[in-house]
Amino acid sequence: MSTLPEAPAAHAASEPAKGSPGPAPAATASLPVAAGEIAFDIKNFSMWYGPRQALMDVTIRIPAKKVTAIIGPSGCGKSTFLRALNRMHELTPGTRIEGSLRHFGEDLYGPGVEAVAIRRRVGMVFQKSNPFPTMSIAENVLVGLRLNGVRDKEILQRRLEESLHMAALWDEVKDHLSRPGTSLSGGQQQRLCIARSLAVQPETLLMDEPCSALDPIATAKIEELIQTLRESYTVVIVTHNMQQAARCSDRTAFFYMGRLIEFDDTRRMFTNPGNPQTEAYVSGRFG
Amino acid sequence: MAVSPYLPTPGFARLRKAKSTAVTAVLVICALAVIAPLFLVIYFLLVQGWSSLDWNFFTQLPKPTGETGGGMANAIVGTLTLLGMATIMGVPLGVFGGIYLAEYGSDRANDWLRFAADVLNGVPSIVWGMVIYLVLVVPFKTFSAYAGGVALGLMMVPLVMRTTEEVLILVPQSYREAALALGVARWKVIMVIVVRTALKGIATGVIVALARIAGETAPLLFTALGNNFWNHNLKEPIAALPLQIFAYAISPYDDWHRQAWAGALVLMALILALNITVRVLSRDRSNTH
């Protein structure tokens, strides 16, 4: 699947911009197949909250070791989509899904596949930082490993340092690892939560508007961090902030009313989108 | 400037002020009436009981009829023993029941459970005593500390269960999600993250329940029975402060009456101490969040 040449496909993706207006079909059919691995291979995925359909027939291939941003107006289904990627939506009673969702080849909704096992491989960082209030900084980072039965002190110490380094927090907290996690500033707390997610060594990290509660400086730090994460992880980030999507993602998916409208290289999405709805959204005309 | 047609006349204003004063006065009197009995109780306990409180009261057994002096050491230890047994029995049941209500169970089943807990909470304590008498005293042909502990423990269950549920629901959903997103099994998330976060609240609930049952007499009348000596075997009757107070208060001897007052003072102090612990715990909780 990875050997298709880029150019003709890219051409096909940008063509509808000049040609047919109106609601284009899901853009994925003509998406360029990038060289490299696919993290999420999602086909005809739909989801319902009770009688209300939240996602409609989404087909998308999210590349591995890249940052994929998901944008769209409130209520477009982007967070719902993100939560389906590690089955967090199952916490909401009355949800139902259809279609297929594979993560590195594994069917996430296959028979006998446990949500707990999926979430070890697909971690998640939330909108509001949520370090556990009863735990120190170190305990917060290590809680996932400890609760999954890791007892070896050396391993724990190594993972603690690695995760905090990876989350660009080590230098700020290395001298007071036993202070409560909640004693940190908002931006530090969010990086602590990222370190906590990284400690269990997931393959993919989902981020649900991780900066929406942070000031610009803290946001810049997290964005910088996302750039370094891409080297080892697949990152899928939902964001309300289009500049953020433009700054720190390789690919951008635009959702609207539960549908995937367009999915393409971030640069192209923001400069020359294939779909008029995308163009209207990224240029700030609605949403 | 137009003059409002609704401006009050001077007479009307005076009447309004008088009404306002009257309402305030009624409310202040009602508020005082609420706290007055507490001070009344403490006043009488101190006046009547303080003089009979001495070291012997805490260290000696009751003296036989006719002799003066002696104490309620066995009853104090007995009450603490019974509270301990009630805790061992009531806390696990109540806490796990509360966890089930807050984290598991369907809405329908939980409605019924909550209803049952509330009804249980309203069962008169004498009824608990009679039921436990039938279940644990009659078959074993003896009153026992066990029976008393079980009766008190069962009274604790609905109280602990409901407060546990309430404090668990207060734990933000985001902590559960964060832990689940680490690939931690649900029961571990609940036991380690959620319960630990709510631990102070649960402890508060347990102490409130203890304060509530510490002074119960009726459930002990046909179960623990009371004992004028040390209890060396939980299968035998055990003394308890409320029982001893009851026995002494209805006796014809002045010395026993004084001892009853002293016992009541000690019991009241114990319950007051539990309530103050609750206050301190809840204050800490509001500070950390």
HADDOCK unambig.tbl for C-alpha pairs under 7 A between the chains (distance, minus, plus):
assign (segid A and resid 116 and name CA) (segid B and resid 183 and name CA) 4.61 0.50 0.50
assign (segid A and resid 116 and name CA) (segid B and resid 184 and name CA) 6.21 0.50 0.50
assign (segid A and resid 116 and name CA) (segid B and resid 185 and name CA) 6.01 0.50 0.50
assign (segid A and resid 117 and name CA) (segid B and resid 183 and name CA) 6.05 0.50 0.50
assign (segid A and resid 119 and name CA) (segid B and resid 181 and name CA) 5.40 0.50 0.50
assign (segid A and resid 119 and name CA) (segid B and resid 182 and name CA) 5.98 0.50 0.50
assign (segid A and resid 119 and name CA) (segid B and resid 183 and name CA) 4.48 0.50 0.50
assign (segid A and resid 120 and name CA) (segid B and resid 182 and name CA) 5.74 0.50 0.50
assign (segid A and resid 120 and name CA) (segid B and resid 183 and name CA) 4.36 0.50 0.50
assign (segid A and resid 123 and name CA) (segid B and resid 181 and name CA) 5.63 0.50 0.50
assign (segid A and resid 123 and name CA) (segid B and resid 182 and name CA) 6.08 0.50 0.50
assign (segid A and resid 124 and name CA) (segid B and resid 181 and name CA) 5.65 0.50 0.50
assign (segid A and resid 130 and name CA) (segid B and resid 174 and name CA) 6.49 0.50 0.50
assign (segid A and resid 130 and name CA) (segid B and resid 175 and name CA) 6.29 0.50 0.50
assign (segid A and resid 132 and name CA) (segid B and resid 175 and name CA) 6.59 0.50 0.50
assign (segid A and resid 133 and name CA) (segid B and resid 197 and name CA) 6.93 0.50 0.50
assign (segid A and resid 134 and name CA) (segid B and resid 197 and name CA) 5.99 0.50 0.50
assign (segid A and resid 144 and name CA) (segid B and resid 182 and name CA) 5.52 0.50 0.50
assign (segid A and resid 144 and name CA) (segid B and resid 184 and name CA) 6.62 0.50 0.50
assign (segid A and resid 147 and name CA) (segid B and resid 184 and name CA) 6.44 0.50 0.50
assign (segid A and resid 148 and name CA) (segid B and resid 184 and name CA) 6.46 0.50 0.50
assign (segid A and resid 197 and name CA) (segid B and resid 182 and name CA) 6.25 0.50 0.50
assign (segid A and resid 200 and name CA) (segid B and resid 182 and name CA) 6.94 0.50 0.50
